[in-house]
Amino acid sequence: MSTAAPKTFEEVDCAFPETLADALALMADEKTRGRPLAGGTDLMVQWESGVLPMPQRAISVKHLPELHTIEASGTDVVLGAAVTHMAIRRSAVVQAGLPSLVDAAATIGGFQIQTMGTIGGSVANASPAGDLAPSLMITDGQVVVASVRGERSIPVTEFWTDYRKTAMQPDEIIVRFVLPKIAAGEREIWRKLGPRQAQAISKVMGSCRGRIVDGVVESFKVAIGSIAATCIRLRDVEKWIVGQPVNATVLNELEQKVSSSIHPIADIRSTAEYRRWVTGRMVRGFVEQLAQPAD
Ligand SMILES: Cc1cc2nc3c(=O)[nH]c(=O)nc-3n(C[C@H](O)[C@H](O)[C@H](O)COP(=O)(O)OP(=O)(O)OC[C@H]3O[C@@H](n4cnc5c(N)ncnc54)[C@H](O)[C@@H]3O)c2cc1C
């Protein structure tokens, strides 16, 4: 095998292990370790555009049966890392337990991207504009990663440590996500704002999970993406709103608290001012909608 840096994907030494043990053994040794490759919808673009150098080796995770699980397990939904966005959309288990994740997956690219792109790839890519992040964060679930040393669980809320950085070690791959389902009476809402209706990269997107009974907020979790280096939970706002009645005064204060508690980025997609204003409106809208009777 040539040691010159590959210039095209055809020159990359790509392994297709069929068991998790084989994949982890390849990842364990620096001489055989390669870039994990799932659907390639981020990597191919990044390699071709030069954002990332073409790697010497890639290790496909697409043929590992353990990474394709979708199952309900007690109060959790367990999703393998190689589950595609389309499989998430179509799964009755995910529709019942994680409705916001289903709605988010439905907004990712078009059908072609949804058919190739995976939840593990989206999460490991660690883009602040990754549309699945808010729906995963509001579950307070776990990302399970594996290496030859064994498995460990990382809370979703601690997985992204900075812009495009994760808590994974170089020899680890994501194997699955363990995500608590919505409890009785809880609902979830997903909202994405982009420059157009379809195939848009988000300016701001967010998810909430909550329960409002007799006009009073009993539980509320909210996460917002595309406004900072990583997706963020608005924990102070979550604490403040629980126990509050849903009325105009509280909603006005909520909107103001959200906008003043964030420090949005400005980039090619949006200004910081717009993101600050619209995030307040979005979270207000979440609570208003949760207060409405379910469809
Ligand atoms: C035209 C187009 C439109 C898009 N639209 C959207 C959109 O609207 N919203 C959105 O959020 N995204 C969008 N994307 C981005 C992309 O589709 C998603 O991020 C996708 O989920 C990535 O998954 P993948 O399987 O293709 O990952 P890959 O490209 O295979 O990998 C991405 C990263 O994850 C790593 N990786 C993959 N699997 C694992 C694993 N199991 N363990 C550890 N590391 C792993 C890879 O090494 C790489 O760093 C779009 C992409 C394109 C090309």
The ligand as an SDF file (V2000), in Angstrom:
LIG
                    3D

 53 58  0  0  0  0  0  0  0  0999 V2000
  -26.9940   17.9100    0.4460 C   0  0  0  0  0  0  0  0  0  0  0  0
  -26.8690   17.7380    1.9390 C   0  0  0  0  0  0  0  0  0  0  0  0
  -27.8690   18.2450    2.7560 C   0  0  0  0  0  0  0  0  0  0  0  0
  -27.7680   18.0970    4.1480 C   0  0  0  0  0  0  0  0  0  0  0  0
  -28.7640   18.6250    4.9160 N   0  0  0  0  0  0  0  0  0  0  0  0
  -28.6770   18.5240    6.2580 C   0  0  0  0  0  0  0  0  0  0  0  0
  -29.7060   19.0970    7.0730 C   0  0  0  0  0  0  0  0  0  0  0  0
  -30.6810   19.6840    6.6040 O   0  0  0  0  0  0  0  0  0  0  0  0
  -29.5640   18.9650    8.4370 N   0  0  0  0  0  0  0  0  0  0  0  0
  -28.5060   18.3100    9.0070 C   0  0  0  0  0  0  0  0  0  0  0  0
  -28.4410   18.2120   10.2190 O   0  0  0  0  0  0  0  0  0  0  0  0
  -27.5260   17.7640    8.2420 N   0  0  0  0  0  0  0  0  0  0  0  0
  -27.5820   17.8430    6.9000 C   0  0  0  0  0  0  0  0  0  0  0  0
  -26.5870   17.3090    6.1170 N   0  0  0  0  0  0  0  0  0  0  0  0
  -25.4350   16.6710    6.8100 C   0  0  0  0  0  0  0  0  0  0  0  0
  -25.4680   15.1380    6.9030 C   0  0  0  0  0  0  0  0  0  0  0  0
  -26.3490   14.5340    6.0430 O   0  0  0  0  0  0  0  0  0  0  0  0
  -25.7280   14.6240    8.2890 C   0  0  0  0  0  0  0  0  0  0  0  0
  -24.8840   15.1960    9.2340 O   0  0  0  0  0  0  0  0  0  0  0  0
  -25.5900   13.0820    8.3500 C   0  0  0  0  0  0  0  0  0  0  0  0
  -26.3870   12.6300    9.3740 O   0  0  0  0  0  0  0  0  0  0  0  0
  -24.1790   12.5580    8.5490 C   0  0  0  0  0  0  0  0  0  0  0  0
  -24.2690   11.1350    8.6680 O   0  0  0  0  0  0  0  0  0  0  0  0
  -23.3810   10.1720    7.7720 P   0  0  0  0  0  0  0  0  0  0  0  0
  -23.7540    8.7940    8.1630 O   0  0  0  0  0  0  0  0  0  0  0  0
  -23.4840   10.5030    6.3510 O   0  0  0  0  0  0  0  0  0  0  0  0
  -21.9340   10.5440    8.3550 O   0  0  0  0  0  0  0  0  0  0  0  0
  -20.5130   10.4200    7.6590 P   0  0  0  0  0  0  0  0  0  0  0  0
  -20.3490   11.4630    6.6350 O   0  0  0  0  0  0  0  0  0  0  0  0
  -20.2160    9.0200    7.2760 O   0  0  0  0  0  0  0  0  0  0  0  0
  -19.6000   10.7760    8.9310 O   0  0  0  0  0  0  0  0  0  0  0  0
  -19.7010   12.0370    9.5650 C   0  0  0  0  0  0  0  0  0  0  0  0
  -18.7350   12.0730   10.7530 C   0  0  0  0  0  0  0  0  0  0  0  0
  -19.1240   11.1300   11.7330 O   0  0  0  0  0  0  0  0  0  0  0  0
  -18.0810   10.1720   11.9680 C   0  0  0  0  0  0  0  0  0  0  0  0
  -18.7840    8.9200   12.2250 N   0  0  0  0  0  0  0  0  0  0  0  0
  -19.7540    8.3420   11.4760 C   0  0  0  0  0  0  0  0  0  0  0  0
  -20.2600    7.2840   12.1210 N   0  0  0  0  0  0  0  0  0  0  0  0
  -19.5930    7.1740   13.3000 C   0  0  0  0  0  0  0  0  0  0  0  0
  -19.6700    6.2890   14.4190 C   0  0  0  0  0  0  0  0  0  0  0  0
  -20.5620    5.2770   14.4760 N   0  0  0  0  0  0  0  0  0  0  0  0
  -18.8350    6.4910   15.4450 N   0  0  0  0  0  0  0  0  0  0  0  0
  -17.9420    7.5070   15.4230 C   0  0  0  0  0  0  0  0  0  0  0  0
  -17.8250    8.3830   14.4150 N   0  0  0  0  0  0  0  0  0  0  0  0
  -18.6550    8.2240   13.3640 C   0  0  0  0  0  0  0  0  0  0  0  0
  -17.2090   10.2240   10.7370 C   0  0  0  0  0  0  0  0  0  0  0  0
  -15.8810    9.8020   10.9830 O   0  0  0  0  0  0  0  0  0  0  0  0
  -17.3030   11.7030   10.3920 C   0  0  0  0  0  0  0  0  0  0  0  0
  -16.4420   12.4560   11.2140 O   0  0  0  0  0  0  0  0  0  0  0  0
  -26.6440   17.4230    4.7290 C   0  0  0  0  0  0  0  0  0  0  0  0
  -25.6510   16.9070    3.8890 C   0  0  0  0  0  0  0  0  0  0  0  0
  -25.7440   17.0620    2.5130 C   0  0  0  0  0  0  0  0  0  0  0  0
  -24.6480   16.4940    1.6510 C   0  0  0  0  0  0  0  0  0  0  0  0
  1  2  1  0
  2  3  1  0
  2 52  2  0
  3  4  2  0
  4  5  1  0
  4 50  1  0
  5  6  2  0
  6  7  1  0
  6 13  1  0
  7  8  2  0
  7  9  1  0
  9 10  1  0
 10 11  2  0
 10 12  1  0
 12 13  2  0
 13 14  1  0
 14 15  1  0
 14 50  1  0
 15 16  1  0
 16 17  1  0
 16 18  1  0
 18 19  1  0
 18 20  1  0
 20 21  1  0
 20 22  1  0
 22 23  1  0
 23 24  1  0
 24 25  2  0
 24 26  1  0
 24 27  1  0
 27 28  1  0
 28 29  2  0
 28 30  1  0
 28 31  1  0
 31 32  1  0
 32 33  1  0
 33 34  1  0
 33 48  1  0
 34 35  1  0
 35 36  1  0
 35 46  1  0
 36 37  1  0
 36 45  1  0
 37 38  2  0
 38 39  1  0
 39 40  1  0
 39 45  2  0
 40 41  1  0
 40 42  2  0
 42 43  1  0
 43 44  2  0
 44 45  1  0
 46 47  1  0
 46 48  1  0
 48 49  1  0
 50 51  2  0
 51 52  1  0
 52 53  1  0
M  END
$$$$
